[in-house]
Amino acid sequence: MAIGRKVIAIIDDDPWTRDGLSHLLTALGYSVEVYASGEQFIDAALNSEAGCLLVDIHLGDITGIELVRELLTMSLAFPVIFMTGSQDATFRRQAMELECVAFLHKPLPENQLVKAVAEAIG
């Protein structure tokens, strides 16, 4: 799998969030791939050029945590930035166990997002 250094896959079931993040990251010089569900990304993962994933915890089909675990069973490891509107400490703990780059709360502070993406992409 070829990893694109400046490509970010946005995986969120909310179209407003996907569009907003896509516009912001594109304006910052990144290329983006957008996915409306975890399963949609799983289906495309082998052909993805993503250098990192920006994943919502609460997806419509599976959780972001379950998505990353499934990718790992497929031997696909991406740097991951999780995002959520939830204050549930269980999700944070699970995300940290998966060695995510960052765990950000919505609404995403732009400076934290930019810093996390730069760290994830390298």
C-alpha positions in Angstrom: 0.0 0.0 0.0 1.4 3.4 -1.0 1.1 5.9 1.8 0.7 9.5 0.7 2.5 11.9 3.0 0.0 14.7 2.7 -3.3 12.8 2.4 -5.7 12.7 5.3 -8.7 10.4 5.4 -11.7 12.0 7.2 -14.1 9.4 8.5 -17.2 10.9 10.0 -20.9 10.2 9.5 -21.9 13.9 9.8 -21.7 15.5 6.3 -21.2 19.0 7.8 -18.2 17.9 9.8 -16.7 16.1 6.8 -17.2 19.1 4.6 -15.9 21.6 7.2 -12.8 19.5 7.9 -12.2 18.9 4.2 -12.3 22.6 3.4 -10.0 23.5 6.3 -7.4 20.8 5.6 -7.4 21.5 1.9 -6.8 25.2 2.6 -3.9 24.2 4.8 -2.3 22.3 1.8 -3.4 18.8 2.5 -5.2 16.4 0.2 -8.2 14.7 1.7 -10.2 11.5 1.2 -13.7 11.6 2.8 -15.7 8.6 4.1 -19.2 8.6 5.6 -18.7 5.4 7.6 -16.2 3.1 9.0 -17.3 0.3 6.7 -16.9 2.6 3.7 -13.2 3.2 4.7 -12.6 -0.5 5.4 -13.8 -1.2 1.8 -11.4 1.4 0.4 -8.5 1.0 2.9 -6.3 -1.1 0.6 -6.3 1.6 -2.0 -6.2 4.6 0.3 -3.3 7.0 0.0 -3.9 8.3 3.5 -0.9 9.2 5.6 -3.2 9.5 8.6 -6.8 9.1 9.6 -9.1 11.6 11.3 -11.8 9.4 12.8 -15.0 10.2 14.7 -15.6 8.0 17.7 -19.3 7.7 17.0 -19.9 6.5 13.5 -23.2 5.2 12.3 -22.2 1.6 11.7 -19.2 0.9 13.9 -17.3 3.0 16.4 -14.1 4.7 15.4 -12.4 2.4 17.9 -13.8 -0.7 16.2 -12.8 0.7 12.8 -9.1 1.0 13.9 -9.2 -2.5 15.5 -10.5 -3.9 12.3 -7.8 -2.2 10.2 -5.2 -3.7 12.5 -6.6 -7.2 11.9 -6.1 -6.5 8.2 -2.5 -5.5 9.0 -3.2 -1.9 8.1 -1.8 0.6 10.6 -2.3 4.3 10.1 -1.5 7.2 12.5 -5.0 8.0 13.9 -6.5 11.2 15.3 -9.7 10.5 17.1 -12.4 13.2 17.5 -15.6 13.1 19.6 -18.2 15.2 21.2 -18.5 12.7 24.1 -16.9 13.2 27.5 -16.9 9.4 28.1 -13.5 8.5 29.6 -13.8 4.9 28.3 -13.4 6.0 24.7 -10.3 8.1 25.6 -8.8 5.1 27.4 -9.5 2.8 24.4 -8.1 5.3 22.0 -4.9 5.7 24.0 -4.5 1.9 24.1 -4.6 2.0 20.3 -1.7 4.6 20.5 -3.6 7.3 18.7 -1.7 10.5 17.9 -4.4 12.7 19.5 -7.9 12.5 21.1 -9.7 15.8 20.3 -13.0 17.0 21.5 -15.6 18.6 19.2 -15.8 21.4 18.2 -12.2 20.9 17.2 -9.9 23.7 18.2 -8.1 24.5 14.9 -4.7 24.9 16.5 -4.9 21.4 18.2 -6.1 19.8 14.9 -3.2 21.4 12.9 -0.7 20.3 15.5 -2.1 16.7 15.6 -2.1 16.4 11.8 1.5 17.7 11.6 2.5 15.1 14.2 0.7 12.3 12.5 1.9 13.1 9.0 5.5 13.8 10.2 
